[in-house]
Every structure is written in C-alpha cells, then in structure tokens.
Amino acid sequence: MKSYILLENITFFANHGVFPQEKKVGNVFVVSLKIKVDFSKSCLSDNLEDTVSYASVYEDVKKEMDIPSKLLEHVAYRIIYSLKEKYSEIEEVEIKLSKRNPPVGGQIDYASVVLID
C-alpha cells in the first residue's frame, strides 16, 4: 500500500526574493507537501511514534521559511533536505512553493516551483 502525508496550502509571510524591496517588505508564500512514508506500522499500532508527525513537519517547514533566500528553488531544496535528514522514514518529498503576486510586471496570482526528491 502506498501512503503519503499531505500538507496543503500552508501559508507563511516571509522575506524571500531577489529584489531589495521583496526582502524588506516581504510577501505571502504558500507551501504544499506530499511526503511518502510507510504507514504500515502506525496503521496497526495507532501510535504517533510509529509515523512522521505532520505537526512536527509543519514546524520544520516554518523554520526554513523564516530564513530569507533569493530563490524559491533554494527554499524548497532546504525544506526537502531538512525533512529527509530529520526523518529517516521519509522515502520521498514533493514540494510546491508559491509566491503570491510576484513582481513580474503584470498581473499573476502565483509563481511556483515544484521539487521532488
């Protein structure tokens, strides 16, 4: 059986961006995660210690989002790396990181990157 933890549309205010104004003013960012984890043990035990806590994952993502970066790719990579380093149970992480109203000279709701590792 395949099993995943999904954390969808986690919203953060952060100071990521290439331009000085982006770093100064900040913006809204949205993170969605798909984390492949084997639930076979926790499905039977009903014990939090037998799985990856999505509350802990949220705190780990928040910690990385609080560190300013120029590129969305860099932030997304750091999130994947930190999760896979901390939780040996994680087999794969897919992340979508979006910036609301990016400064591109036109109307756009989000600019996003997707990384899978």
Backbone as CSV, one residue per row, in Angstrom:
resi,resn,N_x,N_y,N_z,CA_x,CA_y,CA_z,C_x,C_y,C_z
1,MET,0.849,-1.181,0.000,0.000,0.000,0.000,0.894,1.244,0.000
2,LYS,0.622,2.171,-0.907,1.341,3.448,-0.910,0.690,4.370,0.108
3,SER,1.499,5.168,0.784,0.950,6.074,1.790,1.718,7.397,1.774
4,TYR,0.974,8.477,1.973,1.535,9.823,1.913,0.948,10.695,3.016
5,ILE,1.737,11.622,3.482,1.257,12.734,4.297,1.117,13.907,3.333
6,LEU,-0.036,14.548,3.340,-0.250,15.748,2.526,-0.471,16.937,3.452
7,LEU,0.313,17.955,3.264,0.089,19.239,3.931,-0.128,20.231,2.803
8,GLU,-1.334,20.767,2.726,-1.713,21.558,1.565,-1.966,23.018,1.917
9,ASN,-1.391,23.881,1.113,-1.636,25.325,1.201,-1.315,25.909,2.575
10,ILE,-0.130,25.580,3.065,0.358,26.188,4.301,0.808,27.601,3.939
11,THR,0.283,28.581,4.603,0.559,29.973,4.255,1.535,30.599,5.252
12,PHE,2.541,31.264,4.700,3.557,31.945,5.506,3.759,33.354,4.972
13,PHE,4.147,34.254,5.838,4.647,35.555,5.430,6.155,35.482,5.608
14,ALA,6.895,35.780,4.539,8.349,35.649,4.599,9.010,36.694,3.700
15,ASN,10.327,36.766,3.773,11.096,37.782,3.064,12.043,37.171,2.040
16,HIS,11.493,36.367,1.144,12.282,35.765,0.075,12.156,36.610,-1.181
17,GLY,13.240,36.719,-1.921,13.181,37.437,-3.189,14.533,37.964,-3.609
18,VAL,14.651,38.235,-4.883,15.893,38.751,-5.462,16.011,40.252,-5.232
19,PHE,14.898,40.963,-5.331,14.919,42.424,-5.258,14.919,42.914,-3.808
20,PRO,15.651,44.012,-3.530,15.729,44.538,-2.163,14.352,44.810,-1.546
21,GLN,13.419,45.311,-2.357,12.076,45.620,-1.847,11.365,44.358,-1.343
22,GLU,11.569,43.233,-2.039,10.961,41.968,-1.623,11.485,41.533,-0.258
23,LYS,12.767,41.706,-0.049,13.376,41.322,1.222,12.929,42.239,2.352
24,LYS,12.699,43.505,2.004,12.303,44.489,3.021,10.825,44.355,3.387
25,VAL,9.960,44.283,2.392,8.513,44.294,2.610,7.971,42.897,2.895
26,GLY,8.533,41.884,2.258,8.049,40.520,2.420,6.857,40.231,1.530
27,ASN,6.373,39.003,1.602,5.277,38.570,0.751,4.633,37.338,1.365
28,VAL,3.541,36.920,0.783,2.853,35.703,1.198,3.342,34.550,0.325
29,PHE,3.651,33.446,0.973,4.110,32.237,0.309,3.211,31.081,0.725
30,VAL,3.002,30.164,-0.207,2.148,29.005,0.066,2.958,27.743,-0.229
31,VAL,2.960,26.826,0.738,3.698,25.575,0.623,2.714,24.414,0.648
32,SER,2.878,23.493,-0.294,2.149,22.228,-0.274,3.172,21.106,-0.346
33,LEU,2.993,20.103,0.510,3.920,18.982,0.596,3.207,17.661,0.394
34,LYS,3.874,16.761,-0.287,3.438,15.370,-0.401,4.628,14.541,0.047
35,ILE,4.482,13.845,1.172,5.583,13.124,1.790,5.260,11.636,1.799
36,LYS,6.080,10.870,1.097,5.864,9.424,1.036,6.484,8.780,2.277
37,VAL,5.625,8.110,3.050,6.032,7.455,4.290,5.299,6.119,4.380
38,ASP,5.964,5.112,4.885,5.330,3.814,5.088,4.480,3.860,6.365
39,PHE,3.161,3.739,6.205,2.242,3.781,7.347,1.920,2.395,7.914
40,SER,2.548,1.355,7.399,2.139,0.007,7.795,2.204,-0.206,9.304
41,LYS,3.207,0.330,9.957,3.330,0.165,11.409,2.299,1.008,12.165
42,SER,2.178,2.283,11.793,1.262,3.171,12.519,-0.208,2.830,12.278
43,CYS,-0.517,2.262,11.120,-1.905,1.843,10.858,-2.343,0.773,11.850
44,LEU,-1.421,-0.060,12.255,-1.736,-1.133,13.195,-1.622,-0.691,14.650
45,SER,-0.624,0.135,14.938,-0.356,0.492,16.344,-1.188,1.661,16.853
46,ASP,-1.612,2.556,15.945,-2.312,3.784,16.348,-1.442,4.620,17.291
47,ASN,-0.132,4.614,17.024,0.830,5.272,17.886,1.612,6.318,17.086
48,LEU,1.637,7.545,17.563,2.322,8.645,16.879,3.808,8.368,16.673
49,GLU,4.422,7.648,17.590,5.844,7.352,17.479,6.165,6.445,16.287
50,ASP,5.143,5.826,15.702,5.354,4.923,14.573,5.133,5.583,13.216
51,THR,5.074,6.897,13.218,4.878,7.621,11.967,5.622,8.949,12.026
52,VAL,5.475,9.754,11.009,6.036,11.105,10.984,4.908,12.068,11.343
53,SER,5.108,12.842,12.380,4.091,13.785,12.845,3.994,14.978,11.906
54,TYR,2.800,15.202,11.349,2.662,16.355,10.453,2.769,17.664,11.211
55,ALA,2.495,17.664,12.515,2.692,18.877,13.317,4.179,19.214,13.407
56,SER,5.018,18.201,13.559,6.470,18.414,13.586,6.979,18.863,12.218
57,VAL,6.434,18.264,11.170,6.819,18.658,9.807,6.492,20.131,9.581
58,TYR,5.307,20.550,10.023,4.925,21.963,9.889,5.970,22.862,10.557
59,GLU,6.374,22.531,11.766,7.358,23.352,12.482,8.697,23.384,11.744
60,ASP,9.091,22.266,11.144,10.331,22.220,10.379,10.249,23.105,9.134
61,VAL,9.108,23.068,8.466,8.911,23.915,7.284,8.921,25.386,7.685
62,LYS,8.238,25.710,8.767,8.197,27.090,9.262,9.608,27.606,9.549
63,LYS,10.418,26.775,10.165,11.798,27.163,10.487,12.573,27.532,9.219
64,GLU,12.432,26.728,8.171,13.129,27.017,6.911,12.543,28.238,6.207
65,MET,11.239,28.420,6.290,10.606,29.589,5.659,11.024,30.889,6.328
66,ASP,11.428,30.827,7.581,11.862,32.021,8.312,13.259,32.495,7.910
67,ILE,13.996,31.680,7.152,15.346,32.041,6.711,15.249,32.651,5.309
68,PRO,15.539,33.952,5.160,15.415,34.598,3.847,16.341,33.977,2.793
69,SER,15.816,33.842,1.591,16.571,33.361,0.433,16.181,34.186,-0.779
70,LYS,17.040,34.209,-1.771,16.722,34.906,-3.011,15.733,34.097,-3.850
71,LEU,15.969,32.787,-3.957,15.221,31.955,-4.895,14.286,30.978,-4.197
72,LEU,13.116,30.786,-4.793,12.169,29.794,-4.285,12.790,28.397,-4.330
73,GLU,13.572,28.135,-5.373,14.212,26.833,-5.514,15.090,26.518,-4.306
74,HIS,15.795,27.528,-3.836,16.694,27.353,-2.693,15.907,27.021,-1.429
75,VAL,14.833,27.733,-1.195,13.998,27.476,-0.019,13.399,26.071,-0.093
76,ALA,12.856,25.712,-1.244,12.234,24.394,-1.412,13.262,23.281,-1.191
77,TYR,14.451,23.447,-1.724,15.506,22.455,-1.525,15.853,22.312,-0.043
78,ARG,15.998,23.443,0.639,16.331,23.396,2.066,15.259,22.648,2.853
79,ILE,13.996,22.871,2.500,12.900,22.189,3.194,12.998,20.678,2.976
80,ILE,13.167,20.264,1.722,13.294,18.831,1.435,14.479,18.238,2.189
81,TYR,15.615,18.891,2.093,16.829,18.381,2.719,16.650,18.245,4.232
82,SER,16.085,19.254,4.868,15.925,19.210,6.327,14.964,18.100,6.747
83,LEU,13.887,17.899,5.988,12.931,16.846,6.334,13.545,15.457,6.166
84,LYS,14.252,15.251,5.064,14.835,13.930,4.821,15.989,13.631,5.778
85,GLU,16.676,14.663,6.229,17.739,14.479,7.217,17.165,14.111,8.588
86,LYS,16.060,14.741,8.957,15.481,14.551,10.294,14.680,13.261,10.402
87,TYR,13.968,12.898,9.340,13.053,11.751,9.395,13.528,10.668,8.427
88,SER,14.165,9.656,8.952,14.661,8.568,8.097,13.510,7.787,7.461
89,GLU,12.317,7.886,8.020,11.140,7.179,7.494,10.655,7.755,6.160
90,ILE,11.042,8.989,5.863,10.577,9.635,4.636,11.282,9.025,3.436
91,GLU,10.480,8.542,2.487,11.016,7.946,1.274,11.145,8.968,0.144
92,GLU,10.220,9.923,0.092,10.224,10.921,-0.980,9.439,12.141,-0.516
93,VAL,9.864,13.299,-0.987,9.154,14.548,-0.699,8.896,15.267,-2.014
94,GLU,7.667,15.704,-2.189,7.318,16.594,-3.294,6.845,17.890,-2.662
95,ILE,7.430,18.991,-3.102,7.049,20.292,-2.555,6.674,21.238,-3.687
96,LYS,5.619,21.983,-3.462,5.255,23.103,-4.331,5.326,24.346,-3.462
97,LEU,6.176,25.289,-3.847,6.348,26.542,-3.115,5.950,27.678,-4.037
98,SER,4.994,28.468,-3.600,4.428,29.537,-4.432,4.586,30.893,-3.755
99,LYS,4.859,31.896,-4.590,4.924,33.288,-4.128,3.711,34.011,-4.689
100,ARG,2.936,34.631,-3.805,1.740,35.369,-4.221,2.144,36.714,-4.808
101,ASN,1.487,37.088,-5.898,1.713,38.380,-6.558,3.193,38.702,-6.767
102,PRO,3.922,37.855,-7.484,5.353,38.121,-7.683,5.567,39.358,-8.559
103,PRO,6.700,40.039,-8.367,6.978,41.256,-9.138,7.471,40.915,-10.550
104,VAL,6.539,40.691,-11.459,6.913,40.326,-12.829,6.469,41.366,-13.857
105,GLY,5.883,42.451,-13.407,5.462,43.495,-14.325,4.075,43.279,-14.907
106,GLY,3.341,42.351,-14.363,1.984,42.077,-14.832,1.199,41.366,-13.742
107,GLN,-0.088,41.159,-14.005,-0.952,40.509,-13.023,-0.757,38.990,-13.075
108,ILE,-0.371,38.428,-11.955,-0.217,36.976,-11.826,-0.500,36.616,-10.369
109,ASP,-1.285,35.584,-10.176,-1.645,35.184,-8.807,-0.442,34.603,-8.061
110,TYR,0.254,33.642,-8.676,1.370,32.971,-8.027,2.458,32.635,-9.040
111,ALA,3.684,32.629,-8.551,4.796,31.999,-9.257,5.213,30.837,-8.366
112,SER,5.400,29.657,-8.948,5.657,28.456,-8.142,6.827,27.658,-8.696
113,VAL,7.435,26.904,-7.795,8.400,25.880,-8.179,7.953,24.568,-7.548
114,VAL,8.265,23.475,-8.224,7.960,22.144,-7.712,9.258,21.348,-7.736
115,LEU,9.620,20.768,-6.594,10.777,19.888,-6.491,10.328,18.558,-5.941
116,ILE,10.929,17.484,-6.446,10.631,16.132,-5.970,11.949,15.431,-5.717
117,ASP,12.082,14.906,-4.509,13.285,14.125,-4.187,12.912,13.029,-3.204
